[in-house]
Amino acid sequence: MHEKNNHLVTAKDISRKYKVPYPTINHYTDLGFLAIIKREGNKRMYNDKQVRGRLSLISKMMNEGYPLRLIRKKIGAGVGGF
């Protein structure tokens, strides 16, 4: 497996890279959409590949009119291979 596939990023990195507001990342983490892989002090570290996939799936489902509550249920049920 390539090293880049396991690349860890902070919430701040995610916000910059994917143009997602920092409070939204916090909310998605609280809802269980984004998994914290490890912590370094106050920093939460996420798997970049997983974040990219989850944000893409969330965006797609929101564009289709799904509310976050239903997206949460579907992601929890393994929709989209996650």
PDB file with SEQRES, HELIX, SHEET and CRYST1 records, atoms N, CA, C and O in Angstrom:
SEQRES   1 A   82  MET HIS GLU LYS ASN ASN HIS LEU VAL THR ALA LYS ASP          
SEQRES   2 A   82  ILE SER ARG LYS TYR LYS VAL PRO TYR PRO THR ILE ASN          
SEQRES   3 A   82  HIS TYR THR ASP LEU GLY PHE LEU ALA ILE ILE LYS ARG          
SEQRES   4 A   82  GLU GLY ASN LYS ARG MET TYR ASN ASP LYS GLN VAL ARG          
SEQRES   5 A   82  GLY ARG LEU SER LEU ILE SER LYS MET MET ASN GLU GLY          
SEQRES   6 A   82  TYR PRO LEU ARG LEU ILE ARG LYS LYS ILE GLY ALA GLY          
SEQRES   7 A   82  VAL GLY GLY PHE                                              
HELIX    1 AA1 GLU A    3  ASN A    6  5                                   4    
HELIX    2 AA2 ALA A   11  TYR A   18  1                                   8    
HELIX    3 AA3 TYR A   22  LEU A   31  1                                  10    
HELIX    4 AA4 ASP A   48  ASN A   63  1                                  16    
HELIX    5 AA5 LEU A   68  GLY A   76  1                                   9    
HELIX    6 AA6 VAL A   79  GLY A   81  5                                   3    
SHEET    1 AA1 3 LEU A   8  THR A  10  0                                        
SHEET    2 AA1 3 LYS A  43  ASN A  47 -1                                        
SHEET    3 AA1 3 LYS A  38  GLU A  40 -1                                        
CRYST1    1.000    1.000    1.000  90.00  90.00  90.00 P 1           1          
ATOM      1  N   MET A   1       0.849  -1.178   0.000  1.00  0.00           N  
ATOM      2  CA  MET A   1       0.000   0.000   0.000  1.00  0.00           C  
ATOM      3  C   MET A   1       0.895   1.242   0.000  1.00  0.00           C  
ATOM      4  O   MET A   1       1.937   1.277   0.654  1.00  0.00           O  
ATOM      5  N   HIS A   2       0.472   2.235  -0.732  1.00  0.00           N  
ATOM      6  CA  HIS A   2       1.261   3.457  -0.815  1.00  0.00           C  
ATOM      7  C   HIS A   2       1.176   4.258   0.474  1.00  0.00           C  
ATOM      8  O   HIS A   2       0.147   4.272   1.149  1.00  0.00           O  
ATOM      9  N   GLU A   3       2.273   4.924   0.802  1.00  0.00           N  
ATOM     10  CA  GLU A   3       2.327   5.762   2.007  1.00  0.00           C  
ATOM     11  C   GLU A   3       1.252   6.844   1.960  1.00  0.00           C  
ATOM     12  O   GLU A   3       0.640   7.164   2.979  1.00  0.00           O  
ATOM     13  N   LYS A   4       1.023   7.406   0.772  1.00  0.00           N  
ATOM     14  CA  LYS A   4       0.052   8.490   0.641  1.00  0.00           C  
ATOM     15  C   LYS A   4      -1.358   8.040   1.036  1.00  0.00           C  
ATOM     16  O   LYS A   4      -2.148   8.850   1.520  1.00  0.00           O  
ATOM     17  N   ASN A   5      -1.679   6.769   0.836  1.00  0.00           N  
ATOM     18  CA  ASN A   5      -3.003   6.254   1.191  1.00  0.00           C  
ATOM     19  C   ASN A   5      -3.255   6.331   2.686  1.00  0.00           C  
ATOM     20  O   ASN A   5      -4.405   6.401   3.120  1.00  0.00           O  
ATOM     21  N   ASN A   6      -2.195   6.318   3.473  1.00  0.00           N  
ATOM     22  CA  ASN A   6      -2.327   6.362   4.921  1.00  0.00           C  
ATOM     23  C   ASN A   6      -1.981   7.735   5.481  1.00  0.00           C  
ATOM     24  O   ASN A   6      -1.773   7.877   6.686  1.00  0.00           O  
ATOM     25  N   HIS A   7      -1.918   8.728   4.636  1.00  0.00           N  
ATOM     26  CA  HIS A   7      -1.531  10.077   5.030  1.00  0.00           C  
ATOM     27  C   HIS A   7      -2.538  10.650   6.021  1.00  0.00           C  
ATOM     28  O   HIS A   7      -3.740  10.667   5.759  1.00  0.00           O  
ATOM     29  N   LEU A   8      -2.042  11.113   7.149  1.00  0.00           N  
ATOM     30  CA  LEU A   8      -2.905  11.707   8.163  1.00  0.00           C  
ATOM     31  C   LEU A   8      -2.928  13.220   8.012  1.00  0.00           C  
ATOM     32  O   LEU A   8      -1.911  13.847   7.715  1.00  0.00           O  
ATOM     33  N   VAL A   9      -4.104  13.790   8.221  1.00  0.00           N  
ATOM     34  CA  VAL A   9      -4.286  15.234   8.118  1.00  0.00           C  
ATOM     35  C   VAL A   9      -5.049  15.730   9.342  1.00  0.00           C  
ATOM     36  O   VAL A   9      -5.793  14.982   9.976  1.00  0.00           O  
ATOM     37  N   THR A  10      -4.850  16.998   9.655  1.00  0.00           N  
ATOM     38  CA  THR A  10      -5.573  17.619  10.771  1.00  0.00           C  
ATOM     39  C   THR A  10      -6.886  18.208  10.251  1.00  0.00           C  
ATOM     40  O   THR A  10      -7.097  18.308   9.043  1.00  0.00           O  
ATOM     41  N   ALA A  11      -7.749  18.589  11.165  1.00  0.00           N  
ATOM     42  CA  ALA A  11      -9.006  19.237  10.788  1.00  0.00           C  
ATOM     43  C   ALA A  11      -8.725  20.534  10.026  1.00  0.00           C  
ATOM     44  O   ALA A  11      -9.437  20.875   9.081  1.00  0.00           O  
ATOM     45  N   LYS A  12      -7.700  21.240  10.438  1.00  0.00           N  
ATOM     46  CA  LYS A  12      -7.318  22.487   9.759  1.00  0.00           C  
ATOM     47  C   LYS A  12      -6.876  22.204   8.320  1.00  0.00           C  
ATOM     48  O   LYS A  12      -7.220  22.947   7.401  1.00  0.00           O  
ATOM     49  N   ASP A  13      -6.107  21.117   8.133  1.00  0.00           N  
ATOM     50  CA  ASP A  13      -5.686  20.712   6.787  1.00  0.00           C  
ATOM     51  C   ASP A  13      -6.897  20.386   5.915  1.00  0.00           C  
ATOM     52  O   ASP A  13      -6.963  20.782   4.751  1.00  0.00           O  
ATOM     53  N   ILE A  14      -7.848  19.662   6.492  1.00  0.00           N  
ATOM     54  CA  ILE A  14      -9.059  19.279   5.761  1.00  0.00           C  
ATOM     55  C   ILE A  14      -9.814  20.529   5.328  1.00  0.00           C  
ATOM     56  O   ILE A  14     -10.271  20.623   4.189  1.00  0.00           O  
ATOM     57  N   SER A  15      -9.942  21.472   6.228  1.00  0.00           N  
ATOM     58  CA  SER A  15     -10.646  22.709   5.936  1.00  0.00           C  
ATOM     59  C   SER A  15     -10.024  23.431   4.745  1.00  0.00           C  
ATOM     60  O   SER A  15     -10.730  23.896   3.850  1.00  0.00           O  
ATOM     61  N   ARG A  16      -8.708  23.518   4.744  1.00  0.00           N  
ATOM     62  CA  ARG A  16      -8.006  24.199   3.651  1.00  0.00           C  
ATOM     63  C   ARG A  16      -8.086  23.410   2.348  1.00  0.00           C  
ATOM     64  O   ARG A  16      -8.413  23.962   1.297  1.00  0.00           O  
ATOM     65  N   LYS A  17      -7.789  22.129   2.426  1.00  0.00           N  
ATOM     66  CA  LYS A  17      -7.689  21.292   1.225  1.00  0.00           C  
ATOM     67  C   LYS A  17      -9.034  21.096   0.527  1.00  0.00           C  
ATOM     68  O   LYS A  17      -9.109  21.139  -0.701  1.00  0.00           O  
ATOM     69  N   TYR A  18     -10.086  20.882   1.300  1.00  0.00           N  
ATOM     70  CA  TYR A  18     -11.391  20.556   0.726  1.00  0.00           C  
ATOM     71  C   TYR A  18     -12.392  21.706   0.791  1.00  0.00           C  
ATOM     72  O   TYR A  18     -13.554  21.547   0.416  1.00  0.00           O  
ATOM     73  N   LYS A  19     -11.934  22.865   1.269  1.00  0.00           N  
ATOM     74  CA  LYS A  19     -12.785  24.070   1.335  1.00  0.00           C  
ATOM     75  C   LYS A  19     -14.061  23.813   2.148  1.00  0.00           C  
ATOM     76  O   LYS A  19     -15.159  24.211   1.760  1.00  0.00           O  
ATOM     77  N   VAL A  20     -13.880  23.139   3.276  1.00  0.00           N  
ATOM     78  CA  VAL A  20     -14.982  22.850   4.197  1.00  0.00           C  
ATOM     79  C   VAL A  20     -14.747  23.679   5.458  1.00  0.00           C  
ATOM     80  O   VAL A  20     -13.661  23.623   6.033  1.00  0.00           O  
ATOM     81  N   PRO A  21     -15.739  24.441   5.894  1.00  0.00           N  
ATOM     82  CA  PRO A  21     -15.544  25.244   7.113  1.00  0.00           C  
ATOM     83  C   PRO A  21     -15.157  24.373   8.313  1.00  0.00           C  
ATOM     84  O   PRO A  21     -15.672  23.269   8.489  1.00  0.00           O  
ATOM     85  N   TYR A  22     -14.256  24.886   9.117  1.00  0.00           N  
ATOM     86  CA  TYR A  22     -13.772  24.151  10.291  1.00  0.00           C  
ATOM     87  C   TYR A  22     -14.917  23.686  11.201  1.00  0.00           C  
ATOM     88  O   TYR A  22     -14.897  22.541  11.654  1.00  0.00           O  
ATOM     89  N   PRO A  23     -15.920  24.542  11.486  1.00  0.00           N  
ATOM     90  CA  PRO A  23     -17.038  24.073  12.326  1.00  0.00           C  
ATOM     91  C   PRO A  23     -17.802  22.896  11.699  1.00  0.00           C  
ATOM     92  O   PRO A  23     -18.337  22.052  12.417  1.00  0.00           O  
ATOM     93  N   THR A  24     -17.851  22.840  10.373  1.00  0.00           N  
ATOM     94  CA  THR A  24     -18.509  21.718   9.694  1.00  0.00           C  
ATOM     95  C   THR A  24     -17.737  20.431   9.934  1.00  0.00           C  
ATOM     96  O   THR A  24     -18.338  19.377  10.142  1.00  0.00           O  
ATOM     97  N   ILE A  25     -16.414  20.505   9.908  1.00  0.00           N  
ATOM     98  CA  ILE A  25     -15.585  19.326  10.191  1.00  0.00           C  
ATOM     99  C   ILE A  25     -15.859  18.839  11.609  1.00  0.00           C  
ATOM    100  O   ILE A  25     -16.000  17.639  11.845  1.00  0.00           O  
ATOM    101  N   ASN A  26     -15.933  19.771  12.543  1.00  0.00           N  
ATOM    102  CA  ASN A  26     -16.258  19.397  13.928  1.00  0.00           C  
ATOM    103  C   ASN A  26     -17.623  18.714  14.003  1.00  0.00           C  
ATOM    104  O   ASN A  26     -17.781  17.700  14.683  1.00  0.00           O  
ATOM    105  N   HIS A  27     -18.592  19.271  13.308  1.00  0.00           N  
ATOM    106  CA  HIS A  27     -19.945  18.706  13.316  1.00  0.00           C  
ATOM    107  C   HIS A  27     -19.954  17.306  12.696  1.00  0.00           C  
ATOM    108  O   HIS A  27     -20.563  16.386  13.244  1.00  0.00           O  
ATOM    109  N   TYR A  28     -19.282  17.148  11.559  1.00  0.00           N  
ATOM    110  CA  TYR A  28     -19.214  15.837  10.906  1.00  0.00           C  
ATOM    111  C   TYR A  28     -18.503  14.819  11.794  1.00  0.00           C  
ATOM    112  O   TYR A  28     -18.868  13.643  11.807  1.00  0.00           O  
ATOM    113  N   THR A  29     -17.500  15.262  12.529  1.00  0.00           N  
ATOM    114  CA  THR A  29     -16.806  14.369  13.465  1.00  0.00           C  
ATOM    115  C   THR A  29     -17.762  13.952  14.579  1.00  0.00           C  
ATOM    116  O   THR A  29     -17.829  12.777  14.939  1.00  0.00           O  
ATOM    117  N   ASP A  30     -18.496  14.913  15.120  1.00  0.00           N  
ATOM    118  CA  ASP A  30     -19.461  14.621  16.191  1.00  0.00           C  
ATOM    119  C   ASP A  30     -20.559  13.663  15.727  1.00  0.00           C  
ATOM    120  O   ASP A  30     -21.035  12.839  16.507  1.00  0.00           O  
ATOM    121  N   LEU A  31     -20.960  13.773  14.458  1.00  0.00           N  
ATOM    122  CA  LEU A  31     -21.995  12.895  13.910  1.00  0.00           C  
ATOM    123  C   LEU A  31     -21.460  11.504  13.565  1.00  0.00           C  
ATOM    124  O   LEU A  31     -22.228  10.581  13.293  1.00  0.00           O  
ATOM    125  N   GLY A  32     -20.125  11.368  13.582  1.00  0.00           N  
ATOM    126  CA  GLY A  32     -19.527  10.076  13.261  1.00  0.00           C  
ATOM    127  C   GLY A  32     -19.188   9.900  11.789  1.00  0.00           C  
ATOM    128  O   GLY A  32     -18.824   8.801  11.370  1.00  0.00           O  
ATOM    129  N   PHE A  33     -19.301  10.962  10.994  1.00  0.00           N  
ATOM    130  CA  PHE A  33     -18.966  10.882   9.574  1.00  0.00           C  
ATOM    131  C   PHE A  33     -17.463  10.756   9.358  1.00  0.00           C  
ATOM    132  O   PHE A  33     -17.013  10.049   8.457  1.00  0.00           O  
ATOM    133  N   LEU A  34     -16.692  11.447  10.191  1.00  0.00           N  
ATOM    134  CA  LEU A  34     -15.234  11.454  10.071  1.00  0.00           C  
ATOM    135  C   LEU A  34     -14.632  10.835  11.326  1.00  0.00           C  
ATOM    136  O   LEU A  34     -14.929  11.254  12.445  1.00  0.00           O  
ATOM    137  N   ALA A  35     -13.790   9.843  11.124  1.00  0.00           N  
ATOM    138  CA  ALA A  35     -13.184   9.126  12.252  1.00  0.00           C  
ATOM    139  C   ALA A  35     -11.821   9.722  12.598  1.00  0.00           C  
ATOM    140  O   ALA A  35     -10.978   9.925  11.724  1.00  0.00           O  
ATOM    141  N   ILE A  36     -11.624   9.993  13.870  1.00  0.00           N  
ATOM    142  CA  ILE A  36     -10.321  10.449  14.350  1.00  0.00           C  
ATOM    143  C   ILE A  36      -9.427   9.217  14.460  1.00  0.00           C  
ATOM    144  O   ILE A  36      -9.765   8.259  15.155  1.00  0.00           O  
ATOM    145  N   ILE A  37      -8.294   9.246  13.776  1.00  0.00           N  
ATOM    146  CA  ILE A  37      -7.366   8.116  13.777  1.00  0.00           C  
ATOM    147  C   ILE A  37      -6.474   8.169  15.008  1.00  0.00           C  
ATOM    148  O   ILE A  37      -6.231   7.155  15.662  1.00  0.00           O  
ATOM    149  N   LYS A  38      -5.987   9.381  15.314  1.00  0.00           N  
ATOM    150  CA  LYS A  38      -5.184   9.559  16.527  1.00  0.00           C  
ATOM    151  C   LYS A  38      -5.179  11.029  16.904  1.00  0.00           C  
ATOM    152  O   LYS A  38      -5.606  11.889  16.133  1.00  0.00           O  
ATOM    153  N   ARG A  39      -4.694  11.295  18.088  1.00  0.00           N  
ATOM    154  CA  ARG A  39      -4.590  12.671  18.582  1.00  0.00           C  
ATOM    155  C   ARG A  39      -3.125  12.987  18.867  1.00  0.00           C  
ATOM    156  O   ARG A  39      -2.366  12.147  19.351  1.00  0.00           O  
ATOM    157  N   GLU A  40      -2.760  14.209  18.554  1.00  0.00           N  
ATOM    158  CA  GLU A  40      -1.428  14.721  18.885  1.00  0.00           C  
ATOM    159  C   GLU A  40      -1.659  16.031  19.626  1.00  0.00           C  
ATOM    160  O   GLU A  40      -1.840  17.081  19.009  1.00  0.00           O  
ATOM    161  N   GLY A  41      -1.652  15.961  20.937  1.00  0.00           N  
ATOM    162  CA  GLY A  41      -1.979  17.141  21.736  1.00  0.00           C  
ATOM    163  C   GLY A  41      -3.429  17.504  21.500  1.00  0.00           C  
ATOM    164  O   GLY A  41      -4.321  16.681  21.705  1.00  0.00           O  
ATOM    165  N   ASN A  42      -3.671  18.740  21.067  1.00  0.00           N  
ATOM    166  CA  ASN A  42      -5.034  19.193  20.760  1.00  0.00           C  
ATOM    167  C   ASN A  42      -5.460  18.874  19.332  1.00  0.00           C  
ATOM    168  O   ASN A  42      -6.615  19.092  18.966  1.00  0.00           O  
ATOM    169  N   LYS A  43      -4.540  18.362  18.528  1.00  0.00           N  
ATOM    170  CA  LYS A  43      -4.835  18.095  17.121  1.00  0.00           C  
ATOM    171  C   LYS A  43      -5.466  16.723  16.945  1.00  0.00           C  
ATOM    172  O   LYS A  43      -5.010  15.725  17.503  1.00  0.00           O  
ATOM    173  N   ARG A  44      -6.534  16.707  16.149  1.00  0.00           N  
ATOM    174  CA  ARG A  44      -7.164  15.449  15.761  1.00  0.00           C  
ATOM    175  C   ARG A  44      -6.638  15.071  14.388  1.00  0.00           C  
ATOM    176  O   ARG A  44      -6.613  15.901  13.479  1.00  0.00           O  
ATOM    177  N   MET A  45      -6.221  13.836  14.234  1.00  0.00           N  
ATOM    178  CA  MET A  45      -5.654  13.379  12.972  1.00  0.00           C  
ATOM    179  C   MET A  45      -6.641  12.438  12.282  1.00  0.00           C  
ATOM    180  O   MET A  45      -7.200  11.534  12.904  1.00  0.00           O  
ATOM    181  N   TYR A  46      -6.842  12.670  10.985  1.00  0.00           N  
ATOM    182  CA  TYR A  46      -7.776  11.895  10.179  1.00  0.00           C  
ATOM    183  C   TYR A  46      -7.029  11.264   9.007  1.00  0.00           C  
ATOM    184  O   TYR A  46      -5.990  11.773   8.585  1.00  0.00           O  
ATOM    185  N   ASN A  47      -7.552  10.162   8.483  1.00  0.00           N  
ATOM    186  CA  ASN A  47      -7.003   9.540   7.284  1.00  0.00           C  
ATOM    187  C   ASN A  47      -7.510  10.334   6.079  1.00  0.00           C  
ATOM    188  O   ASN A  47      -8.717  10.430   5.858  1.00  0.00           O  
ATOM    189  N   ASP A  48      -6.588  10.898   5.307  1.00  0.00           N  
ATOM    190  CA  ASP A  48      -6.950  11.771   4.197  1.00  0.00           C  
ATOM    191  C   ASP A  48      -7.813  11.053   3.163  1.00  0.00           C  
ATOM    192  O   ASP A  48      -8.781  11.623   2.659  1.00  0.00           O  
ATOM    193  N   LYS A  49      -7.474   9.822   2.849  1.00  0.00           N  
ATOM    194  CA  LYS A  49      -8.232   9.068   1.842  1.00  0.00           C  
ATOM    195  C   LYS A  49      -9.670   8.839   2.316  1.00  0.00           C  
ATOM    196  O   LYS A  49     -10.614   8.985   1.539  1.00  0.00           O  
ATOM    197  N   GLN A  50      -9.832   8.483   3.582  1.00  0.00           N  
ATOM    198  CA  GLN A  50     -11.171   8.263   4.126  1.00  0.00           C  
ATOM    199  C   GLN A  50     -11.970   9.571   4.140  1.00  0.00           C  
ATOM    200  O   GLN A  50     -13.153   9.588   3.798  1.00  0.00           O  
ATOM    201  N   VAL A  51     -11.318  10.651   4.536  1.00  0.00           N  
ATOM    202  CA  VAL A  51     -11.982  11.961   4.571  1.00  0.00           C  
ATOM    203  C   VAL A  51     -12.466  12.342   3.176  1.00  0.00           C  
ATOM    204  O   VAL A  51     -13.606  12.773   3.007  1.00  0.00           O  
ATOM    205  N   ARG A  52     -11.608  12.185   2.187  1.00  0.00           N  
ATOM    206  CA  ARG A  52     -11.971  12.531   0.806  1.00  0.00           C  
ATOM    207  C   ARG A  52     -13.215  11.747   0.372  1.00  0.00           C  
ATOM    208  O   ARG A  52     -14.141  12.314  -0.207  1.00  0.00           O  
ATOM    209  N   GLY A  53     -13.227  10.446   0.656  1.00  0.00           N  
ATOM    210  CA  GLY A  53     -14.372   9.616   0.287  1.00  0.00           C  
ATOM    211  C   GLY A  53     -15.639  10.001   1.019  1.00  0.00           C  
ATOM    212  O   GLY A  53     -16.714  10.078   0.425  1.00  0.00           O  
ATOM    213  N   ARG A  54     -15.509  10.242   2.306  1.00  0.00           N  
ATOM    214  CA  ARG A  54     -16.683  10.606   3.109  1.00  0.00           C  
ATOM    215  C   ARG A  54     -17.244  11.959   2.689  1.00  0.00           C  
ATOM    216  O   ARG A  54     -18.457  12.107   2.542  1.00  0.00           O  
ATOM    217  N   LEU A  55     -16.373  12.947   2.495  1.00  0.00           N  
ATOM    218  CA  LEU A  55     -16.854  14.273   2.101  1.00  0.00           C  
ATOM    219  C   LEU A  55     -17.540  14.216   0.741  1.00  0.00           C  
ATOM    220  O   LEU A  55     -18.540  14.897   0.515  1.00  0.00           O  
ATOM    221  N   SER A  56     -17.002  13.406  -0.156  1.00  0.00           N  
ATOM    222  CA  SER A  56     -17.609  13.235  -1.473  1.00  0.00           C  
ATOM    223  C   SER A  56     -18.994  12.607  -1.353  1.00  0.00           C  
ATOM    224  O   SER A  56     -19.945  13.067  -1.986  1.00  0.00           O  
ATOM    225  N   LEU A  57     -19.108  11.565  -0.548  1.00  0.00           N  
ATOM    226  CA  LEU A  57     -20.390  10.890  -0.350  1.00  0.00           C  
ATOM    227  C   LEU A  57     -21.409  11.819   0.316  1.00  0.00           C  
ATOM    228  O   LEU A  57     -22.565  11.882  -0.103  1.00  0.00           O  
ATOM    229  N   ILE A  58     -20.977  12.532   1.347  1.00  0.00           N  
ATOM    230  CA  ILE A  58     -21.874  13.462   2.050  1.00  0.00           C  
ATOM    231  C   ILE A  58     -22.370  14.543   1.091  1.00  0.00           C  
ATOM    232  O   ILE A  58     -23.559  14.859   1.064  1.00  0.00           O  
ATOM    233  N   SER A  59     -21.455  15.105   0.309  1.00  0.00           N  
ATOM    234  CA  SER A  59     -21.811  16.152  -0.645  1.00  0.00           C  
ATOM    235  C   SER A  59     -22.817  15.631  -1.672  1.00  0.00           C  
ATOM    236  O   SER A  59     -23.808  16.294  -1.977  1.00  0.00           O  
ATOM    237  N   LYS A  60     -22.552  14.448  -2.195  1.00  0.00           N  
ATOM    238  CA  LYS A  60     -23.445  13.838  -3.188  1.00  0.00           C  
ATOM    239  C   LYS A  60     -24.839  13.642  -2.602  1.00  0.00           C  
ATOM    240  O   LYS A  60     -25.839  13.988  -3.231  1.00  0.00           O  
ATOM    241  N   MET A  61     -24.899  13.092  -1.408  1.00  0.00           N  
ATOM    242  CA  MET A  61     -26.197  12.818  -0.786  1.00  0.00           C  
ATOM    243  C   MET A  61     -26.938  14.107  -0.433  1.00  0.00           C  
ATOM    244  O   MET A  61     -28.160  14.178  -0.566  1.00  0.00           O  
ATOM    245  N   MET A  62     -26.209  15.116   0.013  1.00  0.00           N  
ATOM    246  CA  MET A  62     -26.850  16.401   0.325  1.00  0.00           C  
ATOM    247  C   MET A  62     -27.407  17.033  -0.952  1.00  0.00           C  
ATOM    248  O   MET A  62     -28.494  17.611  -0.941  1.00  0.00           O  
ATOM    249  N   ASN A  63     -26.652  16.918  -2.055  1.00  0.00           N  
ATOM    250  CA  ASN A  63     -27.123  17.451  -3.338  1.00  0.00           C  
ATOM    251  C   ASN A  63     -28.367  16.721  -3.828  1.00  0.00           C  
ATOM    252  O   ASN A  63     -29.165  17.282  -4.578  1.00  0.00           O  
ATOM    253  N   GLU A  64     -28.531  15.470  -3.405  1.00  0.00           N  
ATOM    254  CA  GLU A  64     -29.715  14.686  -3.770  1.00  0.00           C  
ATOM    255  C   GLU A  64     -30.880  14.951  -2.816  1.00  0.00           C  
ATOM    256  O   GLU A  64     -31.962  14.386  -2.981  1.00  0.00           O  
ATOM    257  N   GLY A  65     -30.658  15.809  -1.822  1.00  0.00           N  
ATOM    258  CA  GLY A  65     -31.732  16.214  -0.928  1.00  0.00           C  
ATOM    259  C   GLY A  65     -31.821  15.469   0.393  1.00  0.00           C  
ATOM    260  O   GLY A  65     -32.766  15.673   1.156  1.00  0.00           O  
ATOM    261  N   TYR A  66     -30.846  14.605   0.676  1.00  0.00           N  
ATOM    262  CA  TYR A  66     -30.866  13.871   1.942  1.00  0.00           C  
ATOM    263  C   TYR A  66     -30.493  14.791   3.105  1.00  0.00           C  
ATOM    264  O   TYR A  66     -29.526  15.546   3.000  1.00  0.00           O  
ATOM    265  N   PRO A  67     -31.239  14.744   4.210  1.00  0.00           N  
ATOM    266  CA  PRO A  67     -30.833  15.495   5.404  1.00  0.00           C  
ATOM    267  C   PRO A  67     -29.689  14.761   6.114  1.00  0.00           C  
ATOM    268  O   PRO A  67     -29.506  13.558   5.927  1.00  0.00           O  
ATOM    269  N   LEU A  68     -28.930  15.486   6.921  1.00  0.00           N  
ATOM    270  CA  LEU A  68     -27.793  14.881   7.625  1.00  0.00           C  
ATOM    271  C   LEU A  68     -28.212  13.688   8.476  1.00  0.00           C  
ATOM    272  O   LEU A  68     -27.463  12.719   8.600  1.00  0.00           O  
ATOM    273  N   ARG A  69     -29.394  13.754   9.057  1.00  0.00           N  
ATOM    274  CA  ARG A  69     -29.870  12.652   9.901  1.00  0.00           C  
ATOM    275  C   ARG A  69     -29.956  11.344   9.107  1.00  0.00           C  
ATOM    276  O   ARG A  69     -29.552  10.289   9.595  1.00  0.00           O  
ATOM    277  N   LEU A  70     -30.485  11.422   7.878  1.00  0.00           N  
ATOM    278  CA  LEU A  70     -30.606  10.231   7.045  1.00  0.00           C  
ATOM    279  C   LEU A  70     -29.239   9.808   6.498  1.00  0.00           C  
ATOM    280  O   LEU A  70     -28.957   8.614   6.385  1.00  0.00           O  
ATOM    281  N   ILE A  71     -28.397  10.776   6.163  1.00  0.00           N  
ATOM    282  CA  ILE A  71     -27.041  10.454   5.705  1.00  0.00           C  
ATOM    283  C   ILE A  71     -26.314   9.684   6.799  1.00  0.00           C  
ATOM    284  O   ILE A  71     -25.605   8.716   6.526  1.00  0.00           O  
ATOM    285  N   ARG A  72     -26.496  10.118   8.026  1.00  0.00           N  
ATOM    286  CA  ARG A  72     -25.855   9.445   9.164  1.00  0.00           C  
ATOM    287  C   ARG A  72     -26.299   7.985   9.250  1.00  0.00           C  
ATOM    288  O   ARG A  72     -25.479   7.091   9.462  1.00  0.00           O  
ATOM    289  N   LYS A  73     -27.598   7.751   9.084  1.00  0.00           N  
ATOM    290  CA  LYS A  73     -28.116   6.379   9.123  1.00  0.00           C  
ATOM    291  C   LYS A  73     -27.547   5.546   7.982  1.00  0.00           C  
ATOM    292  O   LYS A  73     -27.159   4.395   8.185  1.00  0.00           O  
ATOM    293  N   LYS A  74     -27.495   6.118   6.785  1.00  0.00           N  
ATOM    294  CA  LYS A  74     -27.010   5.382   5.620  1.00  0.00           C  
ATOM    295  C   LYS A  74     -25.514   5.091   5.724  1.00  0.00           C  
ATOM    296  O   LYS A  74     -25.070   3.993   5.387  1.00  0.00           O  
ATOM    297  N   ILE A  75     -24.740   6.064   6.186  1.00  0.00           N  
ATOM    298  CA  ILE A  75     -23.302   5.837   6.352  1.00  0.00           C  
ATOM    299  C   ILE A  75     -23.071   4.781   7.421  1.00  0.00           C  
ATOM    300  O   ILE A  75     -22.193   3.931   7.280  1.00  0.00           O  
ATOM    301  N   GLY A  76     -23.853   4.834   8.483  1.00  0.00           N  
ATOM    302  CA  GLY A  76     -23.755   3.831   9.537  1.00  0.00           C  
ATOM    303  C   GLY A  76     -24.094   2.441   9.039  1.00  0.00           C  
ATOM    304  O   GLY A  76     -23.609   1.445   9.575  1.00  0.00           O  
ATOM    305  N   ALA A  77     -24.939   2.373   7.995  1.00  0.00           N  
ATOM    306  CA  ALA A  77     -25.342   1.092   7.419  1.00  0.00           C  
ATOM    307  C   ALA A  77     -24.376   0.632   6.335  1.00  0.00           C  
ATOM    308  O   ALA A  77     -24.555  -0.434   5.746  1.00  0.00           O  
ATOM    309  N   GLY A  78     -23.346   1.445   6.072  1.00  0.00           N  
ATOM    310  CA  GLY A  78     -22.331   1.042   5.099  1.00  0.00           C  
ATOM    311  C   GLY A  78     -22.631   1.433   3.667  1.00  0.00           C  
ATOM    312  O   GLY A  78     -22.084   0.815   2.754  1.00  0.00           O  
ATOM    313  N   VAL A  79     -23.463   2.418   3.422  1.00  0.00           N  
ATOM    314  CA  VAL A  79     -23.760   2.877   2.073  1.00  0.00           C  
ATOM    315  C   VAL A  79     -22.503   3.462   1.444  1.00  0.00           C  
ATOM    316  O   VAL A  79     -21.733   4.152   2.112  1.00  0.00           O  
ATOM    317  N   GLY A  80     -22.302   3.193   0.186  1.00  0.00           N  
ATOM    318  CA  GLY A  80     -21.166   3.761  -0.530  1.00  0.00           C  
ATOM    319  C   GLY A  80     -19.850   3.096  -0.205  1.00  0.00           C  
ATOM    320  O   GLY A  80     -18.793   3.632  -0.542  1.00  0.00           O  
ATOM    321  N   GLY A  81     -19.882   1.961   0.430  1.00  0.00           N  
ATOM    322  CA  GLY A  81     -18.652   1.240   0.720  1.00  0.00           C  
ATOM    323  C   GLY A  81     -17.867   1.786   1.888  1.00  0.00           C  
ATOM    324  O   GLY A  81     -16.682   1.488   2.038  1.00  0.00           O  
ATOM    325  N   PHE A  82     -18.518   2.587   2.721  1.00  0.00           N  
ATOM    326  CA  PHE A  82     -17.808   3.179   3.862  1.00  0.00           C  
ATOM    327  C   PHE A  82     -18.293   2.574   5.145  1.00  0.00           C  
ATOM    328  O   PHE A  82     -17.817   2.941   6.220  1.00  0.00           O  
TER     329      PHE A  82                                                      
END                                                                             
